[in-house]
Amino acid sequence: MSLDTHPLISANAERRLNDTIALIRENKAIWILKDEDGCVMLTADDEDGVPVWPDAELAKLWATEDWSHCEPMAISYDDWLKKWTPGLIQDDLMLMICPVPGEDGEVYPPEEFADRLLA
């Protein structure tokens, strides 16, 4: 898939957030990027966090330059809610929702993201 063919590439951050939540609910999976050291972390708006995507293609499109060695990894919906959300809260990390090349995506607290997933 190329950058110009994915429907969320040109969407604004709010639409990417809403569509990401809908797609995660539908597919029961959340995608992150990982390397040999673990999951990729970003800093945006002076917050440290984990970028998440609704599918492997979007995650892979974002894996360029410094992150070109990273691979998409799926996390099940249940594992996300039971393990990842409490871990992110404990580590005081935020989520960067569906960043795309040139834009970081919405910075979102993990507990609010979980509430949106469950709503």
Backbone as ProteinMPNN parsed JSONL, in Angstrom:
{"seq_chain_A": "MSLDTHPLISANAERRLNDTIALIRENKAIWILKDEDGCVMLTADDEDGVPVWPDAELAKLWATEDWSHCEPMAISYDDWLKKWTPGLIQDDLMLMICPVPGEDGEVYPPEEFADRLLA", "coords_chain_A": {"N_chain_A": [[0.849, -1.18, 0.0], [0.514, 2.224, -0.753], [1.452, 5.553, 0.348], [-0.475, 7.374, -0.535], [-2.806, 5.923, -0.936], [-4.053, 4.836, 1.31], [-6.938, 5.338, 3.237], [-6.833, 6.792, 5.668], [-4.544, 8.332, 5.629], [-4.71, 10.975, 4.642], [-6.548, 12.026, 6.346], [-7.689, 14.148, 9.05], [-6.348, 14.518, 12.426], [-8.36, 14.08, 14.369], [-10.345, 12.624, 12.964], [-8.794, 10.38, 12.334], [-8.402, 9.38, 14.907], [-11.076, 8.689, 15.684], [-11.754, 6.832, 13.633], [-9.731, 4.96, 14.027], [-10.387, 3.908, 16.561], [-12.874, 2.735, 15.923], [-12.054, 0.797, 14.011], [-10.303, -0.79, 15.535], [-12.08, -1.863, 17.411], [-13.652, -3.362, 15.644], [-11.788, -5.152, 14.423], [-10.553, -6.27, 16.587], [-7.903, -5.881, 17.374], [-4.868, -4.11, 18.062], [-2.262, -2.215, 16.718], [1.238, -1.878, 17.032], [4.593, -0.588, 16.68], [7.61, -2.426, 16.735], [10.96, -3.149, 17.799], [14.208, -4.666, 18.269], [14.546, -3.891, 20.891], [12.061, -3.581, 21.999], [8.802, -2.024, 22.18], [8.21, 0.785, 20.045], [8.723, 4.128, 21.053], [7.573, 7.485, 21.376], [7.981, 11.068, 21.555], [5.776, 13.636, 21.986], [4.22, 16.785, 22.078], [5.535, 17.295, 24.509], [5.081, 14.955, 25.891], [5.713, 11.56, 26.671], [5.173, 8.591, 24.836], [3.386, 5.793, 23.343], [3.042, 4.991, 20.007], [0.101, 4.01, 18.254], [-1.786, 2.025, 15.927], [-4.55, 1.241, 13.671], [-4.15, -0.812, 11.89], [-1.745, -3.028, 10.291], [-0.625, -2.022, 7.935], [-0.734, 0.811, 8.067], [0.93, 1.227, 10.276], [3.342, 0.229, 9.263], [3.772, 1.989, 7.113], [4.517, 4.214, 8.488], [6.921, 3.528, 9.506], [9.699, 4.632, 8.838], [12.913, 6.071, 7.988], [14.479, 6.728, 10.98], [13.063, 4.675, 12.131], [12.967, 2.596, 10.366], [13.83, -0.007, 10.66], [11.963, -1.21, 12.236], [9.157, -3.357, 12.994], [5.676, -3.999, 12.393], [3.456, -5.011, 15.027], [0.852, -6.965, 16.224], [-1.471, -6.539, 18.866], [-3.735, -8.172, 20.859], [-7.122, -7.16, 21.391], [-8.168, -7.804, 23.944], [-5.77, -8.32, 25.418], [-4.672, -5.797, 25.239], [-6.439, -4.227, 26.773], [-6.347, -5.55, 29.273], [-3.605, -5.866, 29.976], [-1.789, -4.013, 28.679], [-2.954, -1.388, 28.941], [-3.103, -0.934, 31.84], [-0.306, -1.101, 32.325], [0.75, 1.022, 30.804], [-0.438, 3.177, 32.104], [0.702, 2.897, 34.662], [3.383, 3.363, 34.006], [3.236, 5.98, 33.322], [2.738, 6.822, 30.669], [1.636, 8.098, 27.505], [-0.638, 7.74, 24.692], [-0.078, 7.868, 21.2], [-2.176, 8.422, 18.758], [-2.613, 6.79, 15.818], [-0.416, 8.009, 14.211], [0.749, 9.601, 11.237], [2.922, 9.936, 8.367], [4.556, 12.979, 8.781], [2.781, 13.941, 10.677], [1.986, 13.733, 14.09], [-0.306, 12.659, 15.365], [-3.186, 12.292, 17.57], [-2.562, 12.933, 20.985], [-3.148, 10.917, 23.663], [-4.531, 9.919, 26.794], [-4.006, 6.662, 28.197], [-6.061, 5.485, 29.76], [-8.353, 6.907, 29.012], [-8.448, 6.254, 26.318], [-8.931, 3.495, 26.521], [-11.474, 3.629, 27.715], [-12.883, 4.76, 25.571], [-12.651, 2.683, 23.707], [-14.191, 0.741, 24.946], [-16.674, 1.903, 25.072]], "CA_chain_A": [[0.0, 0.0, 0.0], [1.306, 3.446, -0.792], [0.976, 6.611, 1.235], [-1.641, 8.103, -1.03], [-3.989, 5.081, -1.126], [-4.733, 4.503, 2.571], [-7.913, 6.401, 3.496], [-6.552, 7.611, 6.844], [-3.339, 9.143, 5.45], [-5.039, 12.389, 4.463], [-7.552, 12.442, 7.334], [-7.151, 14.917, 10.167], [-6.057, 13.712, 13.618], [-9.611, 13.69, 15.037], [-10.951, 11.523, 12.196], [-7.958, 9.196, 12.52], [-8.719, 8.864, 16.237], [-12.39, 8.032, 15.651], [-11.69, 5.659, 12.753], [-8.861, 3.976, 14.671], [-11.174, 3.244, 17.603], [-13.861, 1.875, 15.255], [-11.372, -0.34, 13.39], [-9.795, -1.662, 16.601], [-13.257, -2.606, 17.907], [-14.076, -4.304, 14.597], [-10.768, -6.169, 14.157], [-10.105, -6.81, 17.877], [-6.44, -5.821, 17.471], [-4.191, -2.817, 18.048], [-0.928, -2.412, 16.143], [2.35, -1.031, 17.454], [5.856, -0.917, 16.022], [8.588, -2.94, 17.685], [12.293, -3.508, 17.33], [14.85, -5.619, 19.179], [14.484, -3.368, 22.254], [10.676, -3.502, 22.47], [7.915, -1.185, 21.375], [8.667, 2.135, 19.705], [8.167, 5.214, 21.861], [7.705, 8.822, 20.791], [7.689, 12.221, 22.395], [4.972, 14.644, 21.279], [3.622, 17.719, 23.039], [6.253, 17.079, 25.768], [4.607, 13.714, 26.517], [6.257, 10.317, 26.14], [4.079, 7.665, 24.596], [3.457, 4.688, 22.403], [2.15, 5.163, 18.856], [-0.748, 2.853, 17.934], [-2.482, 2.099, 14.649], [-5.626, 0.265, 13.53], [-3.758, -1.922, 11.018], [-0.311, -3.186, 10.062], [-0.196, -1.204, 6.809], [-0.463, 2.175, 8.535], [2.12, 1.184, 11.124], [4.506, 0.028, 8.392], [3.982, 3.228, 6.357], [5.137, 5.19, 9.373], [8.244, 3.005, 9.884], [10.711, 5.117, 7.901], [14.083, 6.739, 8.55], [14.977, 6.163, 12.239], [12.254, 3.52, 12.511], [12.836, 1.694, 9.212], [14.113, -1.385, 11.083], [10.866, -1.67, 13.093], [8.121, -4.189, 12.395], [4.376, -3.934, 13.058], [3.091, -6.126, 15.887], [-0.539, -6.899, 16.679], [-1.799, -6.856, 20.252], [-5.172, -8.437, 20.888], [-7.989, -6.214, 22.093], [-8.221, -8.197, 25.352], [-4.459, -8.072, 26.02], [-4.495, -4.349, 25.351], [-7.216, -3.72, 27.906], [-5.968, -6.202, 30.541], [-2.18, -5.765, 30.293], [-1.111, -2.81, 28.195], [-3.502, -0.154, 29.514], [-2.563, -0.702, 33.192], [1.137, -0.88, 32.255], [0.987, 2.385, 30.315], [-0.825, 4.092, 33.188], [1.727, 2.771, 35.695], [4.619, 3.974, 33.505], [2.93, 7.381, 33.023], [2.899, 7.018, 29.232], [0.458, 8.45, 26.728], [-0.74, 7.096, 23.389], [-0.129, 8.71, 20.017], [-3.156, 7.656, 18.001], [-2.508, 6.735, 14.365], [0.415, 9.009, 13.543], [1.036, 9.383, 9.823], [4.098, 10.738, 8.007], [4.374, 14.417, 8.873], [1.858, 14.334, 11.741], [2.115, 12.815, 15.219], [-1.551, 12.044, 15.817], [-3.71, 12.754, 18.852], [-1.938, 12.43, 22.209], [-4.328, 10.489, 24.406], [-4.239, 9.097, 27.965], [-4.414, 5.275, 27.961], [-7.344, 5.159, 30.388], [-9.426, 7.479, 28.182], [-8.496, 5.437, 25.106], [-9.62, 2.254, 26.896], [-12.888, 3.968, 27.879], [-13.467, 4.93, 24.238], [-12.752, 1.354, 23.106], [-15.256, -0.01, 25.621], [-17.952, 2.64, 25.007]], "C_chain_A": [[0.891, 1.239, 0.0], [0.673, 4.509, 0.094], [-0.317, 7.256, 0.757], [-2.886, 7.229, -1.188], [-4.698, 4.698, 0.17], [-5.674, 5.643, 2.937], [-7.592, 7.28, 4.703], [-5.329, 8.507, 6.694], [-3.677, 10.626, 5.366], [-6.083, 12.889, 5.455], [-6.894, 13.27, 8.436], [-7.039, 14.026, 11.408], [-7.332, 13.24, 14.315], [-10.3, 12.54, 14.292], [-10.128, 10.253, 12.344], [-8.216, 8.56, 13.88], [-10.029, 8.079, 16.203], [-12.373, 6.77, 14.802], [-10.811, 4.565, 13.352], [-9.632, 3.205, 15.738], [-12.187, 2.291, 16.972], [-13.205, 0.629, 14.657], [-10.803, -1.308, 14.426], [-10.939, -2.488, 17.178], [-13.65, -3.707, 16.921], [-13.09, -5.461, 14.449], [-10.207, -6.825, 15.41], [-8.58, -6.864, 17.997], [-5.974, -4.37, 17.382], [-2.777, -3.084, 17.553], [0.05, -1.404, 16.703], [3.531, -1.344, 16.539], [6.818, -1.403, 17.086], [9.925, -3.146, 16.989], [12.905, -4.449, 18.358], [14.796, -5.164, 20.638], [13.064, -3.297, 22.807], [9.86, -2.574, 21.598], [8.504, 0.207, 21.193], [7.963, 3.143, 20.6], [8.451, 6.535, 21.151], [7.56, 9.873, 21.88], [6.949, 13.231, 21.524], [4.292, 15.511, 22.334], [4.226, 17.536, 24.429], [5.758, 15.872, 26.554], [5.304, 12.534, 25.857], [5.113, 9.344, 25.94], [4.379, 6.635, 23.54], [2.518, 4.99, 21.236], [1.385, 3.869, 18.581], [-1.5, 3.121, 16.63], [-3.579, 1.044, 14.588], [-5.27, -0.907, 12.631], [-2.253, -1.901, 10.772], [0.189, -2.264, 8.959], [0.135, 0.217, 7.248], [0.779, 2.217, 9.414], [3.377, 1.093, 10.258], [4.803, 1.285, 7.563], [4.723, 4.271, 7.191], [6.573, 4.794, 9.714], [9.287, 3.375, 8.833], [11.859, 5.735, 8.682], [14.553, 6.053, 9.834], [14.256, 4.88, 12.643], [12.14, 2.48, 11.403], [13.129, 0.241, 9.557], [12.981, -1.993, 11.918], [9.831, -2.453, 12.3], [6.802, -3.982, 13.123], [4.123, -5.188, 13.894], [1.664, -5.923, 16.371], [-0.616, -7.252, 18.16], [-3.302, -7.062, 20.288], [-5.887, -7.378, 21.737], [-7.992, -6.521, 23.591], [-6.891, -7.95, 26.061], [-4.218, -6.58, 26.215], [-5.191, -3.832, 26.601], [-6.729, -4.279, 29.244], [-4.522, -5.949, 30.949], [-1.574, -4.417, 29.923], [-1.638, -1.542, 28.849], [-3.003, 0.071, 30.937], [-1.056, -0.435, 33.196], [1.482, 0.524, 31.801], [0.653, 3.415, 31.383], [0.26, 4.087, 34.269], [3.023, 3.468, 35.284], [4.447, 5.434, 33.11], [3.199, 7.71, 31.551], [1.562, 7.346, 28.585], [0.419, 7.578, 25.474], [-0.716, 8.171, 22.317], [-0.982, 7.921, 19.021], [-2.971, 7.869, 16.502], [-1.68, 7.879, 13.768], [0.643, 8.61, 12.088], [2.242, 10.238, 9.462], [3.778, 12.235, 8.014], [3.453, 14.874, 9.978], [1.86, 13.278, 12.841], [0.837, 12.075, 15.586], [-1.961, 12.591, 17.172], [-2.923, 12.127, 19.998], [-3.08, 12.164, 23.182], [-3.922, 9.679, 25.629], [-4.754, 7.668, 27.761], [-5.756, 4.913, 28.594], [-8.519, 5.715, 29.591], [-9.569, 6.705, 26.879], [-9.232, 4.132, 25.391], [-11.119, 2.516, 27.08], [-13.579, 4.131, 26.535], [-13.63, 3.577, 23.54], [-13.945, 0.584, 23.664], [-16.63, 0.641, 25.483], [-18.917, 2.033, 24.005]], "O_chain_A": [[1.911, 1.276, 0.689], [-0.472, 4.387, 0.529], [-1.159, 7.641, 1.568], [-3.942, 7.752, -1.547], [-5.851, 4.27, 0.124], [-5.257, 6.801, 2.949], [-8.045, 8.423, 4.752], [-5.093, 9.363, 7.546], [-2.987, 11.449, 5.967], [-6.465, 14.058, 5.408], [-5.705, 13.118, 8.72], [-7.571, 12.916, 11.433], [-7.381, 12.111, 14.803], [-10.781, 11.594, 14.916], [-10.689, 9.164, 12.465], [-8.246, 7.335, 13.995], [-10.079, 6.931, 16.646], [-12.919, 5.744, 15.208], [-11.108, 3.379, 13.206], [-9.537, 1.98, 15.808], [-12.344, 1.161, 17.435], [-13.741, -0.473, 14.781], [-10.821, -2.52, 14.213], [-10.781, -3.687, 17.409], [-13.943, -4.836, 17.316], [-13.5, -6.618, 14.361], [-9.477, -7.812, 15.325], [-8.028, -7.763, 18.631], [-6.592, -3.531, 16.727], [-2.164, -4.081, 17.935], [-0.265, -0.221, 16.836], [3.466, -2.262, 15.721], [6.852, -0.875, 18.197], [10.004, -3.295, 15.769], [12.2, -4.971, 19.222], [14.983, -5.983, 21.537], [12.885, -2.979, 23.983], [10.177, -2.359, 20.428], [9.198, 0.73, 22.065], [6.767, 3.03, 20.87], [9.437, 6.675, 20.427], [7.08, 9.595, 22.979], [7.433, 13.629, 20.465], [3.843, 15.009, 23.364], [3.507, 17.613, 25.426], [5.992, 15.779, 27.759], [5.47, 12.503, 24.638], [4.196, 9.27, 26.757], [5.451, 6.603, 22.937], [1.327, 5.219, 21.446], [1.943, 2.775, 18.665], [-1.804, 4.262, 16.281], [-3.559, 0.073, 15.344], [-5.997, -1.9, 12.6], [-1.58, -0.899, 11.01], [1.315, -1.771, 9.035], [1.162, 0.768, 6.853], [1.588, 3.139, 9.308], [4.357, 1.799, 10.498], [5.969, 1.609, 7.337], [5.461, 5.101, 6.66], [7.356, 5.632, 10.162], [9.705, 2.534, 8.037], [11.776, 5.898, 9.899], [14.985, 4.902, 9.784], [14.791, 4.086, 13.417], [11.307, 1.578, 11.487], [12.718, -0.658, 8.823], [13.041, -3.171, 12.269], [9.651, -2.243, 11.1], [6.794, -3.807, 14.342], [4.526, -6.288, 13.516], [1.307, -4.853, 16.863], [0.083, -8.144, 18.639], [-4.06, -6.221, 19.803], [-5.318, -6.797, 22.662], [-7.839, -5.618, 24.414], [-6.873, -7.43, 27.177], [-3.641, -6.153, 27.215], [-4.605, -3.09, 27.39], [-6.702, -3.558, 30.241], [-4.232, -5.829, 32.139], [-0.931, -3.763, 30.744], [-0.848, -0.698, 29.272], [-2.52, 1.162, 31.238], [-0.579, 0.375, 33.991], [2.394, 1.15, 32.34], [1.366, 4.404, 31.55], [0.684, 5.145, 34.735], [3.686, 4.09, 36.114], [5.385, 6.063, 32.621], [3.804, 8.733, 31.229], [0.504, 6.927, 29.053], [1.325, 6.782, 25.227], [-1.268, 9.255, 22.502], [-0.559, 6.883, 18.51], [-3.148, 8.973, 15.987], [-2.171, 8.63, 12.925], [0.718, 7.426, 11.76], [2.557, 11.181, 10.187], [2.853, 12.691, 7.341], [3.337, 16.076, 10.214], [1.751, 12.082, 12.568], [0.909, 10.949, 16.078], [-1.181, 13.269, 17.842], [-2.65, 10.927, 19.983], [-3.874, 13.054, 23.49], [-3.044, 8.822, 25.52], [-5.836, 7.485, 27.204], [-6.511, 4.122, 28.029], [-9.565, 5.073, 29.499], [-10.682, 6.518, 26.386], [-10.067, 3.705, 24.594], [-11.943, 1.711, 26.648], [-14.719, 3.699, 26.362], [-14.63, 3.347, 22.86], [-14.624, -0.137, 22.933], [-17.645, -0.001, 25.75], [-20.028, 2.535, 23.835]]}, "name": "protein", "num_of_chains": 1, "seq": "MSLDTHPLISANAERRLNDTIALIRENKAIWILKDEDGCVMLTADDEDGVPVWPDAELAKLWATEDWSHCEPMAISYDDWLKKWTPGLIQDDLMLMICPVPGEDGEVYPPEEFADRLLA"}
